[in-house]
Amino acid sequence: MITMSKYVCQICGYVYDEDTEKVKFDDLPADWTCPLCGAPKDMFKKAEDKPAEPEKKPASVKPITEEQDEMRELTDGELAAVFSNLARGCEKQYKAEEAKLYAELASYCTAKVNVPENADFAALLGKINENLADEFVTAKNDAENGSDRGAKRVLTWSEKVTRITASILSRYEKEGNSMIENTKIWVCDICGFIFIGDVPPAVCPICKVPSFKILEVARV
């Protein structure tokens, strides 16, 4: 008897059921993508491979250590990200004036960022994978310890966006411009989700905003 399995997209949660689709997941072509969010095949994991969630215990706020209490000046890039996120937050709360001011601050800081002359795909992907392996884990633990539901939600969105960005960059490094010829590139204006295709999803698979918030990237 052949055992059929289910595979889950780690970006949007779409489930590929071999029993329903009548095609083994391993037999799908290498360039097959998630029909909901466009994530590549390697973004799927077997459903039974998903670890069981540990029993949740009441979170306790840990005291800030002397090392954690050390302050440092944020870089221009970090400030740009902070102001950009604040602008998005104000926009979602219909605070147009505040959103505009934060957006101006984000643009000002972005203009001051120095792009390394030796920037390349390897360095960029290395930094992204480092963030996924270390920074996200630390930040999510801090959010859990502080019972910060808002931070946990944002970190979940950000981690998914970062994973699909890394996947797209890896694919672009191999295929070059042929990957985006005769198609369009879309970015969610709220969470940063990237979609490559003629028509974006009706709803962002990550933050669930409607498609009018998923904007086409203009070609230059």
C-alpha positions in Angstrom: 0.0 0.0 0.0 1.4 3.4 -1.0 1.4 5.9 1.8 0.3 9.4 0.7 1.6 12.5 2.5 0.8 16.1 3.0 3.2 19.0 2.6 2.8 22.4 4.1 4.0 25.7 2.7 6.2 27.4 5.3 5.2 30.8 4.0 1.4 30.8 3.7 0.3 27.5 5.2 -1.1 26.0 1.9 -1.3 22.2 2.2 -0.4 20.0 -0.8 -2.3 16.7 -0.3 -0.9 13.9 -2.4 -4.1 11.9 -2.0 -6.2 14.8 -3.4 -3.7 15.9 -6.1 -2.9 12.3 -7.2 0.7 13.3 -7.8 3.5 12.6 -5.4 5.2 15.8 -4.1 8.6 14.5 -5.1 7.4 14.0 -8.6 6.5 17.6 -9.1 8.9 19.6 -11.3 11.7 21.5 -9.7 10.2 24.8 -10.8 6.8 24.1 -9.3 5.6 26.8 -6.9 2.9 27.2 -4.3 -0.4 28.0 -6.0 -1.3 30.4 -3.3 1.8 32.5 -2.5 4.2 31.5 -5.2 6.8 30.1 -2.8 9.2 27.5 -4.4 9.0 23.8 -3.8 11.8 23.9 -1.2 9.6 26.0 1.1 7.4 23.0 1.7 7.8 20.5 4.6 6.1 17.2 5.3 3.1 17.8 7.6 4.2 15.0 10.0 7.7 16.6 10.3 6.2 19.6 12.1 7.3 19.3 15.7 4.6 19.2 18.3 4.1 22.5 20.1 5.5 22.4 23.6 3.1 22.9 26.5 2.6 26.6 27.0 3.5 27.9 30.4 2.7 31.4 31.8 5.4 33.7 30.5 7.5 35.6 33.0 9.3 38.8 32.3 13.0 38.3 32.8 14.9 41.2 34.5 17.1 43.1 32.1 20.8 42.3 32.6 23.5 44.9 32.7 24.7 43.7 29.3 21.2 43.9 27.8 20.8 47.4 29.2 23.7 48.8 27.2 22.5 51.4 24.7 24.0 52.0 21.3 23.2 54.4 18.5 21.1 52.9 15.7 22.6 52.9 12.2 20.9 54.8 9.4 19.6 51.6 7.9 18.1 50.5 11.2 16.5 53.9 11.7 15.1 53.8 8.2 13.5 50.4 8.9 12.1 51.6 12.2 10.6 54.8 10.7 9.2 52.8 7.7 7.5 50.3 10.0 6.0 53.1 12.1 4.7 54.8 8.9 3.0 51.5 8.0 1.6 51.2 11.4 0.1 54.7 11.3 -1.2 54.0 7.8 -3.1 51.0 9.0 -4.6 53.1 11.8 -5.6 55.8 9.3 -3.3 58.4 10.8 -2.3 59.9 7.5 -0.3 62.9 8.9 1.8 60.8 11.2 2.4 58.2 8.5 3.6 60.9 6.1 6.1 62.3 8.7 7.5 58.9 9.5 7.8 58.1 5.8 9.8 61.3 5.3 12.1 60.3 8.2 12.5 56.9 6.6 13.4 58.4 3.3 15.9 60.8 4.9 17.7 57.9 6.7 17.6 55.6 3.6 19.4 58.3 1.6 22.2 58.3 4.2 22.8 54.5 4.0 26.2 53.6 2.6 26.0 50.6 0.2 29.1 48.5 0.4 31.1 48.5 -2.8 31.7 44.7 -2.5 28.0 43.8 -1.9 27.1 40.6 -3.7 24.6 37.7 -3.5 26.7 35.5 -1.3 27.2 38.2 1.3 23.5 39.2 1.2 22.3 35.6 1.5 24.8 34.9 4.3 23.4 37.8 6.3 19.8 36.8 5.7 20.5 33.2 6.8 22.4 34.5 9.8 19.3 36.6 10.7 17.0 33.5 10.4 19.3 31.3 12.5 20.1 33.8 15.2 18.4 37.2 15.4 14.9 35.9 14.8 15.2 33.2 17.4 16.5 35.7 20.0 13.8 38.2 19.2 11.0 35.7 19.3 12.2 34.4 22.7 12.2 37.9 24.0 8.7 38.5 22.7 7.5 35.3 24.3 9.1 36.1 27.7 7.5 39.6 27.6 4.1 38.3 26.5 4.2 40.8 23.7 1.6 39.5 21.2 2.1 42.3 18.8 5.9 41.7 18.6 5.3 38.0 18.0 2.9 38.7 15.2 5.3 41.1 13.5 8.2 38.7 13.9 6.2 35.9 12.4 5.4 38.0 9.3 9.0 39.2 9.1 10.4 35.7 9.3 8.2 34.4 6.5 9.0 37.4 4.3 12.7 36.9 4.9 12.5 33.3 4.0 10.7 33.9 0.7 13.1 36.8 0.0 16.1 34.4 0.5 14.5 31.9 -1.8 13.8 34.4 -4.5 17.4 35.7 -4.3 18.8 32.2 -4.6 16.7 31.5 -7.6 17.7 34.9 -9.2 21.3 34.2 -8.6 21.0 31.0 -10.7 18.5 32.2 -13.4 19.3 35.9 -13.7 16.9 38.2 -15.5 15.2 35.4 -17.3 13.4 34.7 -14.0 11.5 38.0 -14.2 11.1 38.4 -18.0 7.6 38.5 -19.4 6.1 38.7 -15.9 5.6 41.1 -13.0 7.0 41.6 -9.5 4.7 42.6 -6.7 5.4 43.6 -3.1 2.9 43.8 -0.2 2.9 47.4 1.0 2.2 46.2 4.6 4.4 43.2 5.3 6.9 43.2 2.4 5.7 39.8 0.9 7.2 39.4 -2.6 5.2 37.7 -5.4 6.4 37.1 -9.0 3.6 36.5 -11.5 1.1 38.3 -13.7 -1.6 38.6 -11.1 -1.0 38.9 -7.3 -3.0 36.8 -4.8 -6.5 38.2 -3.9 -5.2 38.4 -0.3 -1.7 38.7 1.0 -0.9 35.1 2.2 1.2 36.6 5.1 -0.6 39.6 6.6 -4.0 39.0 5.0 -4.5 42.5 3.5 -6.5 42.7 0.2 -4.7 42.7 -3.1 -4.9 46.5 -3.6 -2.2 46.7 -1.0 0.1 44.4 -3.1 1.8 46.9 -5.4 3.5 46.3 -8.7 7.2 47.1 -8.7 7.9 49.6 -11.5 10.7 48.7 -13.9 13.4 51.2 -14.6 
